[in-house]
């Protein structure tokens, strides 16, 4: 069995790693979205300077930036955190299990909520998809 100090270190490292990876992923996603919008704006500006009308699809792409996306990445992160805390709960001393149980169940419920939101996709559709129905 592992010593108590090493177990705490592993749990802390797991949490830090999950948070760091999710923050890097969110930052990367935002940077790619920014580059896409900047490129569309550059094309619109070049077309207007040349005296032509920019393609309407560029305006549609810029209008789609405010649509909400399903929380799949949050589901993965909270599932991983919940899994880690369930393992910590199962391997902890009986007097320390309560804290791990509370955190593991909270992460699991949050992951299930993210899964429900991702499957229902509220606000993820566009205005055009409602008109087509």
C-alpha positions in Angstrom: 0.0 0.0 0.0 1.2 3.5 -0.7 2.1 5.9 2.1 -0.4 8.7 2.9 1.9 11.5 1.7 2.3 9.9 -1.7 -1.5 9.3 -2.1 -2.2 13.0 -1.3 0.5 14.0 -3.8 -1.0 11.8 -6.5 -4.5 13.2 -6.0 -3.2 16.8 -6.1 -1.2 16.0 -9.2 -4.3 14.4 -10.9 -6.5 17.4 -10.1 -3.8 19.9 -11.2 -3.3 18.0 -14.4 -7.0 17.8 -15.2 -7.5 21.5 -14.6 -4.3 22.5 -16.6 -5.3 20.3 -19.6 -8.9 21.7 -19.6 -7.6 25.3 -19.4 -5.1 24.7 -22.2 -7.8 23.2 -24.3 -10.2 26.1 -23.7 -7.5 28.6 -24.5 -6.5 26.8 -27.7 -10.2 26.7 -28.7 -10.6 30.4 -28.1 -7.4 31.2 -30.0 -8.5 29.2 -33.0 -11.9 30.9 -32.9 -10.2 34.3 -32.8 -8.0 33.4 -35.8 -11.0 32.3 -37.7 -12.9 35.5 -37.0 -9.9 37.6 -37.8 -9.3 35.8 -41.1 -13.0 36.3 -42.1 -12.8 40.0 -41.2 -9.6 40.4 -43.3 -11.4 38.8 -46.3 -14.4 41.1 -45.9 -12.1 44.1 -45.6 -10.1 43.1 -48.7 -13.3 42.6 -50.7 -14.7 46.0 -49.7 -11.5 47.7 -50.5 -11.6 46.1 -54.0 -15.1 47.4 -54.5 -16.8 44.0 -54.4 -19.4 42.6 -52.1 -18.0 40.0 -49.7 -19.5 36.5 -49.9 -22.6 36.2 -47.7 -21.2 33.0 -46.1 -18.6 35.1 -44.3 -21.3 37.1 -42.5 -23.0 33.8 -41.6 -19.8 32.5 -40.1 -19.3 35.6 -38.1 -22.9 35.4 -36.8 -22.4 31.8 -35.6 -19.7 32.8 -33.1 -22.2 33.5 -30.3 -23.9 30.2 -30.4 -23.4 28.0 -27.4 -21.6 24.7 -27.8 -22.4 21.4 -26.1 -20.3 20.9 -23.0 -18.5 17.7 -24.1 -15.1 18.7 -22.8 -16.6 19.6 -19.4 -18.2 16.2 -19.3 -14.9 14.5 -19.9 -13.1 16.6 -17.3 -15.7 16.1 -14.6 -15.9 12.3 -15.4 -12.2 12.0 -15.0 -12.2 13.9 -11.8 -15.1 11.9 -10.4 -13.3 8.7 -11.4 -10.2 9.8 -9.6 -12.0 10.7 -6.5 -14.0 7.4 -6.5 -10.6 5.6 -6.6 -9.4 7.8 -3.8 -12.5 7.0 -1.8 -12.1 3.3 -2.4 -8.5 3.3 -1.3 -8.7 5.8 1.6 -8.7 5.1 5.3 -12.2 4.8 6.7 -11.8 8.0 8.7 -10.9 10.0 5.5 -13.5 8.5 3.1 -16.2 11.0 3.8 -14.4 13.9 2.1 -13.6 11.8 -0.9 -17.2 10.6 -1.1 -18.6 14.1 -1.1 -16.2 15.3 -3.8 -16.6 12.2 -5.9 -20.4 12.3 -5.8 -20.3 16.1 -6.6 -18.1 15.5 -9.6 -20.2 12.6 -10.8 -23.4 14.6 -10.6 -21.8 17.5 -12.4 -20.6 15.2 -15.1 -24.1 13.8 -15.5 -25.5 17.3 -15.8 -22.9 18.1 -18.5 -23.8 14.9 -20.3 -27.5 15.8 -20.2 -26.8 19.4 -21.5 -24.6 18.0 -24.2 -27.2 15.5 -25.4 -30.0 18.0 -25.3 -27.8 20.7 -26.8 -29.8 23.7 -25.5 -29.1 26.8 -27.6 -26.8 24.9 -29.9 -29.0 25.1 -32.9 -29.1 28.1 -35.2 -32.0 30.2 -36.3 -32.0 28.5 -39.7 -32.5 25.1 -38.2 -35.7 26.2 -36.4 -37.1 27.6 -39.6 -36.4 24.4 -41.5 -38.5 22.3 -39.1 
